[in-house]
């Protein structure tokens, strides 16, 4: 965008001028109409003012910003992104507004709390069975809604009794006699570390099945949740910490592999912008989504194809943050390599971080999810897959699982692990 950057303080007059410029382009284009709530609100308000973008009020601007959950679909949808001379980057415009509003009004304590995913994971996992029981209690959920603004009906991922890093370090390591085919530093993500731990286990099992040496470096939340509140300094701190932990492995010849699309997007695309230095660039260049990485191995003739249990027909939901990486349909291709018949579902799930957990946006998020569920209904399947655990949770709550005999959505790497005939827990 012209004259504005996430790493600098926001110049309010310049932000407003740039916003009106971009909104004029959006009004003339309207390609993103009905893509998300923000565009519905924006274009509806412009129509109310008979095309006079300058008449948008402060309340109008705030509603457009608050309804953006940083799915980034509009960036790939837009014909005017850089290097086009219009230089439209609507998602970053929204983050700049969130940053501006945070500087002007402060960040709500609720948003700061929800962004502390590592802390929540550690506390919730300390006594997982008790934590999970409390989260199923209606009175507790009503209290959480009243105090923290998390909707009482929002399903949440259960905490695991054993964290993924603990499992990784205590498990029996495979006996390796040959030089590894590749070396991987796994950035597992906070969701995998504390909740969706089987995704991490499946990732390690499939990589090791293919002769890859895996390490799990020290790491923290990638910082993506802080985009929700415009706390770019928190993102910068996360970037500094994770780059410091990952870069030494890059120097040793390791690649960074990530099973969570939001985290791989952060390392690949957001970190270099918010922390523009050589070490960050090197980490970004060597970071891969797990299915992207395995398909690279297949292209090099290094992927084992001795699958023993074909997955059947899979309705594969592609998360928005994976689409934004512009790597193609690698998870779909990997599932097909394992013997699956795959129907692609490209509609947004509407979860996107903790936006849909908020009391004021939960109902809207479920309306968004209904589009993806309808697409799944039209593709009769044996399994539902999504690379994002939160998207899978959202689809499950919206009713997608009812169309595959009650089977909850799974990560493609879990389905591939099963196709290899590897044990699901060890």
Beta strands, then each sheet from edge to edge (+ up, - down):
strand 1: 182-187
strand 2: 212-215
strand 3: 255-258
strand 4: 287-289
strand 5: 313-317
strand 6: 341-345
strand 7: 383-386
sheet 1: 2+ 1+ 3+ 4+
sheet 2: 6+ 5+ 7+
end
